[in-house]
Amino acid sequence: MFDRGQFLNVLMVKATTIRESNLRFARESKQNEGLVCVFAGATSGIGGSTLETLVRIHSKPTCYVIGRSQHRFTSQRASLANANPGCKIVFLEARFSLLSDVDAACKRITVVEEKIDYLFMSPGVIPLNGPEYTEEGLELCFAITYYSRMRLLFNLLPLLRQSSHPRILSVLNGGKEVSIRGDDLELQRNWSPFAVVRHSTTMTSLTFEYLAQQEKDMTFVHVNPGWVPTDNFARLTAPVESSMAWKVFVGALKSVVAILAHLFGTSLEESGERQLFHLTNDGFGLGAWRVGYLSDPAPSNRVLAEYIEKGWPEKVWDHTIHVFDRVSAAEFRQLPGEN
């Protein structure tokens, strides 16, 4: 366990320290049964590795997994059950890019559970092929990396408040906050792949800053996992109508990213161990945290500090609620049976 003041001065946390902390958590779990967790983005990649690590070391966790295909989750569920027969895995099939699907998944949780201890969010797509819009009118990548994650958190706040140690973790790009378009937060006029990354990153940190002031008994962690060999780039394909040059570029980019992740990245196994450490270690106390790939608290950020000083955490949250209300109003206007 770390002292918060000392922890802020740590430049990196060694993998051995991570594992020792996780083993302590495992030993304590025998006296801490009834742990309830919600995972979005845990059917593969960093989320899948984090879920596997938790299930392997905790005695009897209950884990809700929100994903696109229950059928594709079958083998993963069997592996988790084999690793820990005492765990309870509930798969909630949903298209995470749709707020309405997130709402439906949350309703299935709230009618059963009395509390949620950990909320883990890591779904994502690579927005290289231009903007794609969901049937709710939100840009697909932006929805998955920001709006749907915040909707999930918003819906589950009442249950998180019932936990004695609620933790919320979003795997994205913590510590890499930069300037954003305050006059176009949703990027309706200024979309680009880099703009989506900038906005989802900075808006997540600002939202966590705002919520940490409102929910003083919660811990919010925004993590930059660094280079990790996930399948996000592996699944990237150029549209059929793309030029041959673009198809060649996408194929080459996938190969370069795979090589870089292999040479300089963190393994999936270690990344999962680190995310569990971020969720469970008391060094990350109450409040909002931005954490690097070596589990080091991110240094102060001038851009973020200026946004906070000028009241942007509340502005971003108000914008987020406005988007929620707009999407919900459109759904209510839709007649039953319409698509």
Sequence and secondary structure as in RCSB ss.txt:
>XXXX:A:sequence
MFDRGQFLNVLMVKATTIRESNLRFARESKQNEGLVCVFAGATSGIGGSTLETLVRIHSKPTCYVIGRSQHRFTS
QRASLANANPGCKIVFLEARFSLLSDVDAACKRITVVEEKIDYLFMSPGVIPLNGPEYTEEGLELCFAITYYSRM
RLLFNLLPLLRQSSHPRILSVLNGGKEVSIRGDDLELQRNWSPFAVVRHSTTMTSLTFEYLAQQEKDMTFVHVNP
GWVPTDNFARLTAPVESSMAWKVFVGALKSVVAILAHLFGTSLEESGERQLFHLTNDGFGLGAWRVGYLSDPAPS
NRVLAEYIEKGWPEKVWDHTIHVFDRVSAAEFRQLPGEN
>XXXX:A:secstr
   HHHHTT S   HHHHHHHHHHHHHHHTT    EEEEES SSHHHHHHHHHHHHHSSS EEEEEES TTTTHH
HHHHHHHH TT EEEEEE  TT HHHHHHHHHHHHTT S   EEEE      TT   B TTS BHHHIIIIIHHH
HHHHHHHHHHTTSSS EEEEES TT      TT TT SSS  HHHHHHHHHHHHHHHHHHHHHH TT EEEEE  
 S   STTTT    TTS HHHHHHHHHHHHHHHHHHHHHS  HHHHHHHHHHHHH TTS SEEEEE TTS B   
 HHHHHHHHTTHHHHHHHHHHHHHHHHHHHHHHS TT  
